[in-house]
Amino acid sequence: MSRERDVASICARLAELEAERSELNEQLVRFEAKRGQEKVCGPSDSPMTANSTAAEKIALFRRLFAGRPDVFPVRWENRNTGKSGYAPACANEWIRGVCGKPQVKCGECPNQAFIAISDNVFASHLRGADPGRSSGTEFVAGVYPVRGDETCWFVAADFDGDDWPTDALAYVETCRLSSVPAALERSRSGEGGHVWIFFSQPIPARDARQLGAVLLTETLERRPELGFASYDRMFPSQDTLPKGGFGNLIALPLQRRARDYGNSVFVDTNLLPYRDQWAFLGSLPRLTPQAAYGLIGAAEARDRVLSVRMPIADENGEEPWRRLPSRRPPPERVTEFLPSRVKIVLSDDIYIDRTALPPSMVARLIRLAAFQNPEFYRAQAMRLSTFGKPRIISCALLPGKTVVAAALIAHRQVNTLVLVHRKELLKQWVERLRQFLSRRAKLLFLAAQRFSIPISNIIPVTPSTLRASSAARFFVSASPIRPASLTTP
């Protein structure tokens, strides 16, 4: 019995020490934030704690998470279908004869009666319920970061997936090394995280996104496995607002019901929630525009931002005739140790063994195989929606789709129809199938033609409807493709 009491006593003492360590760590974070960032950050808000008044909390919350003031998104959920999403809060929503949803988009509706964000909205979000709604209905509000003048008060990076804690903490560490105050929030679902950076004054959304891209680029230099997907998961998600649109939204943190499950709260480097969320937010400094522009300018000078268009170097600078034809500065020299030999396999793609390569070299190789998407910039310049258009197209670390398809064709041993929308893709597929399939395989390819198909003729594709289609019947009855086996190059 004495041994069991000793074990229990030790466990209790360890729990006390862990709680004390967590509390001291929170104090240290707040102290270092105030001491080390005074030169680059605006003043933090007055002391705030969980015991502060509701008005003081809402005022702080509204200053930090400020967005478009004339409209805000609210979360909806269909209990019958299980679907959920966000929509602009509107006083005319679902009023018969007035609201045109879902046929008419909210941004195009002639009967718009958007509800401006207010203290009551923030209070309802923090409580998790709106007194004006039926009891039991959860209330979750969001914010549109880009304001009418295309400025914003914050930038937030979104991390999802199984490795989100590691990736988000790497980003937070980059912020710390750059003297940028940042706050990590576990998302509402608990399966991701948001890293928030707040500004002391609103800055153009483009500059805020540039700052986020600078920090992501620096993080990639240290952690190249982070990948380019993170570049397009920033809020604000656009440099400019599309015509009649609101821009992407982000859910507000600290919603009551999510907090009850340990989500939508701010966490430390051990992913433990801060004991006093309000004390943490109240002590968090906000980055000044001057400090943000300093970081962006330094990155532009070194061409260290891939995810946004970087301005060409000053043509009136010293000795412009010495610049490269690309008008870009030469890449920085890799100072880390490089192996004497690197294994490279040339097959359907170029495969490089990066085991012995330093992170900076791996990041450079990944960036070499990426380019900016012209469709994104074309849509943005015309103020069209950029949804579904990635800013960066990365060709690195991706398996060859044609090779995988060739392997499936050889394995299944069936006639296969391949549809492409560009002549270049048609040529690529023909070359790859000829390269990887047996010579006994017969290939039939037709030049693309334009067809005008009435909307009534568009039907879901199933094996039966495919056989019933006259166009499909032509392809299926054509010369059969009988691949034998996948050959190695």
N, C-alpha and C positions, 0 to 999 in steps of 0.2 A: 504493500500500500504506500509506503514511503517513497518508493521509486516512482509510482504513478503520480504522487503529489509533486515530486521534483520535476517530472516531465511537464505536468500541467503548469507549474510555476514558471518554468523556462519558456513555455509557449506563450504564456500571458505576458512575460517580460519582453519577448521578441515582438509581440503585437504592439506593446507600448512604444518600444524603440522605433518600430516601423512608422507608427503614427507621428512620433516626434520628428523622425527624419523627413517625412513628407511635409510637415509643417515648416521645418527649417528650410527645406528646399524651396518652398513657395516664397518664403521671406527672402531667400538669396536671389531668386529670379527677379523679384520686384526691386530689390536693392541694386542688382547689376543693371537692370533695365534703366533705372533712374540715373545711376552713376555713369554708365558707359555710353549713353545715348543722348545726353543733354545737348551736345553740340549739333546733332543732326535731327533732333525731334522737337516738335512743339511741346508745350507743357502738358502734362497729363491732367486729368480732371481732379477735382478736389477729393479728399479721402472718401471712399465709398465702401460700405460693408453691407452684409445681408440685413443689418438692422436699420439701414437708411430708409427713408420714407419712400412710398411708392412713387411719388412725384419725382423724387431725385433719381430713382432707378430708371424711370421712363425717360427722363431728360437725358441721362447718360446713354441709354440704349438708342435713343433717337439721334443723338449726335454721332455715334459710331456707325450705325447701320443706316445712314441716310441714303436715300435714292431718289427716284422720281417722286415728287410730292403729290402730283395730281391724280395718281392711280396706283393701285397696288394689287398684286395677285393673291388669290386665296385658294386654298386647296379644296378639291372636291373629291368625292368617292361615291361610286355607284355600288351599293351593297348587293345588288342582284348579279351584276357581271364581275364584280371585284376590281374593276378598272378605277384608276385614280389619276389625278393630274392637277394642274393649276389653271385658273382663268382670271382675267381682270375682274375685280369686284365692281359690280354695276347695279344700280338701283332698279334697272328695268329687266334684270335677268329673269328669264322664263315667264315674263308677262305675256299672255296670249295676245297676238296681234301687234305686239311691240318688239319683242325679242325674236330675232331671226335665226338663233342658233338651232341646229349646227350648220344649216345651209349658208349662213352669212357669218363671216369672221368678225370677231369683236372690233378689230381695227378698222373694218370697212362698214360697220353698222351705222346707219343714219340716225339711229335712236340711242346713241351712246349717252349714258348717264353715270360715268365712272365715279367711284367714291374716292375722295382724297384720303390719303393716309393721315391718321390723327393719333393723339395720345390714347384715345379709347381703343383704337385698333391694336396698338402695341400692348396695352393692358390686357386685352382679350387674348392676344397671342401668348403672352407670358402666363396667363391663367389657364390657357388651353380651351377656353370656352367663351362664346359670345352670348351675353345676356339677351340679345335680341333674337337669338335662334332657339330652336326647340331644344329642350333639355336632352343631354346625352350626345349632342352633336359636337364633334371635336372641331376646334377652330385653329387653323394653321395659316399664318400669313407669310408672304415672301416680300421681296423688294426687287424692283427693276433698277439695277445699278446706274445705268446711263440716264442722266437728266436731260431736259429739253435742250440745253446748250452743249450737250455732248461732253459733259464733264462728269466726274464721279468722285466719291469720297473714300473709296476703298478699292482694293483689288484682292481677289480670293482665288487661290489655286485649289482645284478639286482633285482628289486622289481616290480611286476606287480599286477593287480587285483584292485578291488575297494578300498582296504585298503592300497594301496602302499604308500601314503603319511605318514600315521601313522607308518607303519612298517619301512620305510626308515628313518624317523626322529628318531625313536627309535634306529636304528643302528648308525646314526650320533651321537646321544647322547652318546652311548657306546664308540664311537671313541673319543669323547671329554673327557669323564671320564678316558680314557686310555691314554690321551695325544697323540693321533694319529690324525694328520691333515687329514681331509676328505672334499671332495667337492661333493655336491648333484646336480645332473643334471636331469632336467626333460627330459624324453626320446623324441625321434623324433616324436612318435605318440601322446605324451602328456598323455598317459594312463599308465605310469610307470616311474620309476626313476632309475638312476645309482648312486651309491656312490663310488667315485674314491679315492684311496689312492696311492700316488706316492712315489717312492723310490729315494733316492739320488744316489744309485748305483743299477745295476741290481742284483737280487737275484734269486735263483732257483725257478721255478714255483711251485714246491711242497711246499716250505717254504712260498711263497706268499699266496697259498691256505690255508695253515695252519693258517696263520695270519688272513685271512678272516674268517676261521672257528672258531678261538678263539673269535673274536669279535661277530660272530653270536651266539656262545654258551653263551657268557655273556649277549647278548641281550635277548636270550631265558630265561635266569634266571630271568630277570626283566619283560619280556613280553612273557610268554609261549604260548600265543595264536598265536604268529608269525608262528609257525609250522616249520616242517622240509623241506618244499618245497624250502625254501630260500637257504638251504645248497648247492643245486646243481645249483644255478643260480649265479655262480661266473665266472669272467673272469680274468685269464685264466681258462678254464674249464677242463684242463687235467694237470697232473703232468709231463707227458712226451708226446712227439709228436708221433702219430701213424706213421707207415711206409708209406712214400709217402704222408702223409697228412700235413695239415697246422695247425690243431687245430681249436677250435672255434674262431669266429671273433666277434668283437664288433664295432658298428658304431661309427665313430668319432663325437664329439659334435660340436656345433656352425655352423652347415650347414646353409647357408644363408636363403633358402626358409623355412626351419623349424623354424628358428628364427623369420621370419616374422609372424608366427602364435603363437609365444611365447613358442615354444618348442625347444629342444636341447640346452637349456641354463642352466646356473648354478643359483640355487635359494637359498634363505636364509631359516631360520627356519620357516618363515611364508609363504614359497613357492612363494615368490616374487622374480623375477629376479634381480640380482645385476645390478645396473645402469651401472657400468663399468665392463664388463666381463673380460677385459684384466687386469684391476687393481686387480681384485680379484684373477685371476690365477697367476699373477706375484707376489703377496704377499703370496701365499700359500706355506708353507714350505713342504719339502719332507722328508719322514721318512728314517732314517739311517738304514742300515742292522743290526747294533748292537742293536738298539732299537727294531727292529722287532724280532730278535732272543731272546731278553730278555723277550718279551711278550709271545712268543711261549714256551720258556723254563719254565716260571712260570706256564703256563697252563698245560704243560705236567706233571710237578711235582704234580699237583693236579688232573690230569686225567680229564681235563675240555674240551677236544676237542673230540666230538663224530664223526665228519664227516670224519676224516682221521685216518689212522692207527697210533696209538701213540706208540713210542718205549717202550719196556719193561724197567723197572727201572734197574739201574746199578747193576749188579750182584756182583760187588766188593764193594758195599756200606756198610755202617755200619749195622751189625746184619741182614744179608739177611735171616737168619733162622726165623726171626720174621715176614716176609712178608706173605701175604695171598697166598693160592694156585694159585690164578689167576695172581699173581705177580703184581697186581695193588694195589695202596694205598687205604686205606679204604675211603669211601665217607665222604665228609665233613658233619658235624653236622648242621642240620637246626636250626638256632637260632631264627627264627621268631615265633610268637605265633601260636600254633597249637590247633585246637578245640579238645575238650575231646571226641567227637564222630563224625564219618564220615559215611554217608549213602552209602552203597555199594549194588548194585543189581547184582546177579549172574544169567545170562540168557544165550543167545547165545554168549554173551561176558560179560566181567566184566565192569559194569558201576559205576563210582565213582562220587559222587556229589562233585564238586570242589569249590562250592560257597564260603565256609569258609576257604579254603586252601590258604596259602600264595603262591605267584608266584614261589618261589624257590622249594616248594614241588610239585607243579603242573609240573614244568619243569622236576623234577627228575622222576616223574611218566611217563611222556611222553618219556623220554630218556630210561627208563626201558623197554618200549615196542617198542624199535627200535634196529636195528642191522645193521652192515655194510654188504653191498651186496658183496658176494664173486665173483659174475660174473663180477662186475666192476673191481676188482683188478686182476682177471684172464685175462681179456681183456687188461688191462693197462700193465700188466707184459709182454705180448706178443706183445705190441705196436700195438694193434688193436684198432679200433674205439670204444669209450665208449658211443657213441650216443645212447640214449634210455635206458641206463643202469644207474639207479640212484645209487649214492654212498651210500645212506642211505635208508633202507626200514623201514618204520614206521607202526606199527600195532595199534597205538593209535588213538582214536577218529574216527574210521572208522566203518560204519554199516556193519553187517554181510550180505555178498552177497547171501549166501545160504538161509538166512531167508527171505530176500527181494524176492528172486526167488520163495520160497515156498508160500509166500503171493500172488504173481502174479498167480501162478499155481492154487491156491485155488480160486482166484477171477475169473479167466478166464474160469475155468472148461473145459480145453482142453487137448488133448494129448500133451505131452511136451518131446522134445528130448534135453538131456544135454550131451554135448561133453567135455571131459576133457583129458588132455594129461599125467596125472600121476596117478598111482594107489592110492597114498595118497589122492589126490583130489577126486578120485572116492569113496573111503571109506568115506571121509568127507561128500560128497553130500548124499550118501545113509543114513548115520547116521542122518544128519540134516532133510532130507525129511521124514524119519521114525519118527523123533521126533516131527515135526511140522505139518505134514499132518494127516488127519484122517486115521484110520486103514483100512478103506474101499478102500483107494488109493492103486492101484497095481503098484509095481515098477518092472521094467525089466532092468537089467543092464548086460552088456557084457564086458568081459575082452578085453582090448585094443589089437589090432593087427597092424602090420605094413603093409601098402599097397604101392605099387609102381604105381603111377598114371601118365600116360603120360601127358605132359604139354598141349596137345590138348584137354584133357578131363576136364581140370579145367575151370569151367563156373561160371558166376555170379549166386548167389542164389536168386531166386524169388519163390513165391508159385508155379508157373507152372513148373520151372526147378527142384524144389525140388521134386514134384510129379513124374517128368519124370526120375529122377535118380534112378537106380536100387538099389544102396545102401540105399538111403533114403526110397525107397519103402519097403525095408525089415524092417526098424525101424518103419515106420508109420503103417504097417500092423501087427506089433507085438501086444502082449497083451496090451490092452488099459490102460492108466493111468487116472483114474477118481477121482481126489481128491475131497473131500467133503467140508471141511472147515479147516481153520487154527486153530489148537488148541494151547492153551497157555501151556508153559512148567510147 
